[in-house]
Amino acid sequence: MASLTVRQLDDTLKRRLRLRAAHNGRSVEDEVRTILRSAAADEESFAGAAARDDAARAKRETLPAATTRVLLIIGGGIAAYKSLDLIRRLQDRGAHVRCILTGAAQNFVTPLAAGALCGERAYTDLFDQASEFDVGHIRLARDTDLVVVAPATADLIAKMVGGHAGDLAAAVLLATDRPILIAPAMNPRMWAAKATRRNLAQLAADGVHVVGPNAGEMAERGEAGTGRMSEPLEIAAAAAALIHSGGVLAGRRVLVTSGPTHEPLDPVRMLANRSSGKQGHAIAAAAAAAGADVVLVSGPVNLPDPPGVGVVRVETAQEMLTAVEKALPVDAAVFAAAVADWRPQRTSQRKIKKHGPPPTIELVENPDILSTVAHRKSGRPGLVIGFAAETDHVVANAEAKLKKKGCDWILANDVSPATGIMGGDSNTIHLVSADGVESWPPQSKDEVARALIARIAAALADTKK
Ligand code: CTP
């Protein structure tokens, strides 16, 4: 392999390299190593992708984005302080948020505060060398699913109407082809002014979405009327509604089961298993991010509720079955829960005391929730998907389960302790269906969830909503 020293590079390249290294806090040599490593990884994944067939590639391309990306433009008004809270509220709904602050906004909040909440630097200048080299205003405008302007001041609104591009916020708003949601905030007289009325009518005609403003007291003492920026929760809800209305599962209802079940022996003891619920919860989150109306029936887990998902908490297999049947009809049902196969025949209402020989525990079989739903004569979901947790003969056992349980697809995974799948963050899936077996590469549980949701969306595409 040819060797190369940084000194041999031309001046522009050297300057760019230094800038990039400084921005990433690395030495120039380390930066070069990082670039080479990432080029090699790209090469490998390119070679891998090329080897797979066209159909699989097309399906991968329909994957919904990892998380919804929101570009928040903070304008210069007193309501800007609420925009810091808005960052959190958008993140609560699963969004990755990037921020641009106008010059005027920086009189009210700092790029440092916004950047700290976003987990990445906030952008401020159109002609900032580092950010133009790093991201660039065109990429800022495009690498997002939604642009939110909050507070949208009278001045920023007028710039949007006029197609100005003299600062970063205005240039991004002009360059973006993504939906725009504005949350106006201004003095009631400015809101009522003829120019603002004209501008709002023009923005509506341009397809810009508006939330608020609300009526109430203004920051200026003694001033009241319409002009208060909507509350962060209202803006986040409007943003979520806009994003999800275009999702691949918009208009679909999806049921997911997740987590273990706990089968009580007495008030303090139970039969349980090691399921963390991570995979099921990730599927519910991905379905909601794709616009589905999602019901998640979950056994006891230590996970937060996925954003935008209706969660029904249960303990036992019998409770899970009841909750699942109550949630029907649905377009697709994914059974990711590790349901206990058996429960103690008797549950003592009092703690079983330790006198005499150890008790014998009689077990009875729990209802098979997946099989019950898959075999329904009426109200069977269009797509019934199960998991197969196996330690041996993974695919063969999954094929047998597909037939026995009457479901449409089985996602089989090897749960031997060495794989670290139980409770871990990654998963290796074999999708078993009547069409055959497809083995997916090892990937994170979030990636598995998104791949599955893309598959479900494609399978439901031709069915009636
Ligand atoms: N399942 C279910 N109700 C049960 C048992 C399992 O809904 N009582 C579902 C699981 O959610 C999963 C699938 O059936 O989608 C397969 O679960 P798994 O534990 O792999 O298989 P079992 O049917 O329990 O068979 P075995 O334990 O013998 O492998």
Boltz pocket constraint, residues with backbone or C-beta under 6 A from the ligand:
constraints:
  - pocket:
      binder: B
      contacts: [[A, 257], [A, 317], [A, 335], [A, 336], [A, 337], [A, 338], [A, 339], [A, 340], [A, 341], [A, 366], [A, 367], [A, 368], [A, 369], [A, 370], [A, 371], [A, 385], [A, 386], [A, 387], [A, 388], [A, 389], [A, 390], [A, 401]]
      max_distance: 6.0
